[in-house]
Amino acid sequence: MIFKNEIPNQVIHVYSAKYPSKHVEEWHHHSCYQLIYAISGLIRVHTNDAMWILPSTYAVWMPPYIEHRLEILTDIEIRSVFVQPLARADLINYPLTSQVSPLLRELIINAATFNNNVLSHTREERVIELILDELRLLKKEPLYVPLPRDGKLKSACESILNKLYYPWQLADPANIMSVNERTITRYFRQETGLSFQEWLRRQRLLTGLSYLIKKHSITETALKVGYDNPSAFATMFKSYMGCTPSEYQLNAS
């Protein structure tokens, strides 16, 4: 695995690759920061604490030594940005997902063409400095689902994920765990930082994204992730993504 036990020999190294659908990169870590960014396609990223699904305008920022796993959901083209641990003192020190600005996208694509010996006082060095400036400005987006570590709550969440089409209510995980609704509400807050309803909406959003990118119809997607009609799904989708499911499919094609 690249940069598992070593760091890049320059401040930033951009790795380019193409992966086919259903490819998996099993659990691993890197000794440097990493921005996981697919310029096309859809990728799922897991850590022990969260799961992200990334459309092509988003990326996951991963600090050094965080174990993670990648699932390629469609054919993708990736530009993975590896950053030396001491490149900047104020680099973000926790995992997050962020929208990739058009400027950062073009800088990354350009830096992928650099050789491994960027000289001082050159255009290439200025591009790298701009990338570092942009990485400091990454803003946390809600395209992730925190994963509970508690055994009983984790098992209840797995039951929900296996039947996401079901009209889940707070009473359902409470019944699974044989506790009352007040207790399950507290468990969700403690384990995920979210209410049950918000956790469920995010999971439905991310799963819906994976269906839409694979060209499933909006109606079919809505039903598969637990909405009675496409209008309700579209309202939720737009509140997070800033566009309708049909607009998203059009831009992703």
N, C-alpha and C positions, 0 to 999 in steps of 0.2 A: 504494500500500500504506500503510495507516494507521501513523503514527509511524515511518516509514522515515527521514525526515530531520528530524523534530521530536520533541519529547517532550510528554507530556500537560501540560495547563495546570494540573492539580492533581495531588496526590501519587499518586492511583490513578484510573484510568479503566477501567470495565468495559464491554466491547463485547459486545452481544447480536446474534446472527444465527442463521439457519437455513440449512443447506446440504443439497442433495439428494445421494443416493448417487452415487458416481463423480466428484463434483466434485473438482478439484485446484487447490490454491494452489501455484504454481510457486515455485522457489527465491527467497527474499527474506530480509530481516532487519529488525529494528526497532532504533531508537536507545535503547530503554528495555528494562527487564525485561518478560517476558511469562509469564503462567501460562496455558497452553493447556488449556482444560477444557470438555469436552462434557458437559452435564448429562443428555443422552440420546444413544444411538447409539454408534458406534465410529469412531475416527479413527486413521490411521497417520501418524506424524511421523518425518521423516528429517533427520539432519544428515550432514555428511561423515564422521562418526565412529561413528554409531549409528543404530538404528532402534527406534521404540517403537510398540506398538499399545495404544490406551487405551480400556478399557471405561469406563462412565460414572462409576465411583467413583474414577478415577485422573486425574491431570493431569501434564503436562510443564512443568517450569520452565526457561525459556530466558533466559540473560543477554543483554545488548545485543550487537548486531552478529554474532550467531551465525547463519550461513546455514542455513535450514531449508525443508523442503517438506512440505505437508500433503496427504494423500489421504483423502477421505471415503469410508468403506467402507459405511456405511448412512446413511439420512437422519439428520441430527443437529441438535441445538439446542445452540449454543455460548455460553459466557460467558467471553470472553477478558479476562484481567486484565492491564492495562498499568500498570507501576510506574515512577515517575521514578527515574533512576539513583542519585540522591543521597538517596532517601527514607530509607534506613537504611544505616549504615556496615557492618552485619553481614549484609546480604542474601547469599544463596548465589551464588557467582560461577561456577558450572559447571552444565551441563544435567543434569537428573535427572528421573526419574519418581517420583511419590509418591502415596500414597492421600490422597484429600481427606476430611478429617474432616466429620462432619455439621455441626459448627459453622461451619467454613470454607465449606461449600456454601451454607448459609443466609445467611451474611454476604455472599457474592458475589452471590447472587440478589437480595438486598436492595439492594446497592450499585449494581446495574444500573439501578435506578430513579432514581438521583440525577441532578441537573442538573450542569452544568459549573461551578458556583460554590458549592462547599460552604463554609459560613461557620465561623469558629472558635467553639469552645465550644457546638457543637450535637450532636445525636444522630448526624447523618451523619458528623461528624468523628470521633466515638468509634467508629463502625462501621469507618471506614477505618483507624484506629489498631489495632483488633482484627484486621483482615485482615493488616496488616503484622506483627503479633505471630505470627499463625498461619503466615505465609509463612516466617518465620525457623525454624519448627519442622518444615518439610518433611523427610521421611526418605526416603532413596534406596531404591527398591524394584527387584527384578530383572526388571521388565517391559520390558526393552530388550535388544537384541542389538548388541554392539559390532561395527563393520564394519572388516575389515582393509583397510589401504591398500596393502600389498605386492601388486604386480601378479599374481604367480603364485598367492599364497594367496587373493587376491580372486577370481580366476578359478575356483579350486577351490570356494570357498564358493558362488559363483553356480551351479555345477553341482549342488551339494547342494541348494540352495534350489529349483532347477527340478525336482528329483525327491525331494521331502521324504518321500514314501511309501516310498522305498527303505530297507532295513535297513543304514544306513551304519555302518561301523566305521572305526577310526583308520587301518587299512591302505588304505582307499579314497582319501582325499585324499592320502595319501603316494604312492600309485601315480599319481594324477593329476599330481602335481608331480615324480615321479621322484626321491623322496627316501625315507629310511627313517623309521620311526615315531618314533624319538627326535627326529629333526629336525623333523617336522611338529608334534610336541608343543611343541617350543621355539618354533616359528613362531607357533602359536596363542597361547601365553602372551605373547610379545613384542607381537603385533599387537592382541590383544583383551583381554588380562588374564585370560582364562578358559581352562580346558582345552577340548579339542575336544568332549568329552562334555557339558560344561555349556553350551557354545555351542550345540550341537545341541538340547539339551533346551529351552533358552530359545526357540529359533526354532520348535520344534514347539509349545511353549506358546502363543506369540503367534499363530502361524498357526491353531492350534486355536481360540483365542478368536474369530478372525474367522469361522470356520465356525459355531461355536455361536451367536453373536449373529445369524447369518443363518438359524437354525433347522435346521441340518443335524443329523441324529441323532448321538448320541454314538458309536455304532459306526462310522458313516460317517466322522466326524471323526477318530476314532482311527486308522482305516486310512489316511486321506489324509495324516496327519502321521507315519506310520511305526511305529505300534504294532500288534502282532499281535491284540490284543483290547482291548475297552473298559475292562477292569479295570486293566490296566497303565497305560493313558492316564489313568484316573481317579486312580490313586495319584500319578502325577507331577503332575497338575493340582492336586490338593488340597495337595500339599507347597508349592506356590507361592501358590495363591490362598486357601487356608484353607477351601475348600468344594469339593464335588464338582461335576463338569460339569453334572449335572442340577439341582443347587441353583443354580448360576450361571445356567443358562438360565431357571429359574423366576423368579429375582430380576430378571433383565434384561428380562423380558417386560412 
